[in-house]
Amino acid sequence: MFNDNGAAIVSGYVVAWDQDDTDFSTSGYPYVITTTTADDPYTAGVMLTGSCADQTLCEIVTKGLVNVVIDDSGDDSAVDTLVGNSTGTAGRAGDYATGANTCALGTLVSFVGSDTL
């Protein structure tokens, strides 16, 4: 994926498809950004690359188990519940609230740390 966020995205951050991008048709790369849209329907996956610099190609995980940064101070989530894009801090995951036009990232399997990177 191509980081169009305007800043680096670190491993474990949730990314969404960049709906404002107009260059996809010419570049051939899908663009991703971080967002604070609650349970963003355009959620793409989780950044895998350690630190993905702005305007570079990086890897994301779209299915399967992956470490994700939970925004436990602003949008806490519990083990064995669905998580989605947090409204607290761009790029972090938080408690999923069902609703129309939303997307759950997956189920939180375990919580093993704080939200400090």
TAJOWO-V967596 format. One record per residue. PSI is psi as a letter, one per 30 degrees, with the letter a starting at -180 (none if undefined). NEAR is the number of other C-alpha atoms within 12 Angstrom. Layout:
PSI NEAR
PSI NEAR
This chain:
l 34
k 34
j 33
g 32
f 31
f 18
l 19
k 26
k 38
l 31
k 27
f 32
k 45
k 49
l 50
l 45
k 29
j 27
f 22
f 15
k 21
f 14
f 15
e 19
f 10
e 10
e 14
f 13
k 22
k 29
k 35
l 40
l 44
l 41
l 33
g 28
k 29
k 35
h 39
k 38
f 26
g 28
k 40
e 35
a 40
k 41
k 39
e 27
k 24
e 18
j 21
j 30
l 23
k 21
h 21
l 23
k 25
l 29
k 29
l 37
k 26
f 20
l 17
a 15
k 18
k 24
k 31
k 41
k 39
k 43
i 34
f 26
f 20
f 20
i 27
l 29
l 31
l 21
k 18
g 14
l 22
k 26
l 39
a 47
k 46
k 41
f 29
e 25
k 26
k 32
f 40
l 47
l 51
a 43
k 33
k 32
j 26
l 18
l 13
k 11
h 14
l 20
k 29
k 32
e 41
a 32
k 26
j 28
e 19
l 19
j 21
h 15
a 14
l 14
g 24
k 13
none 15
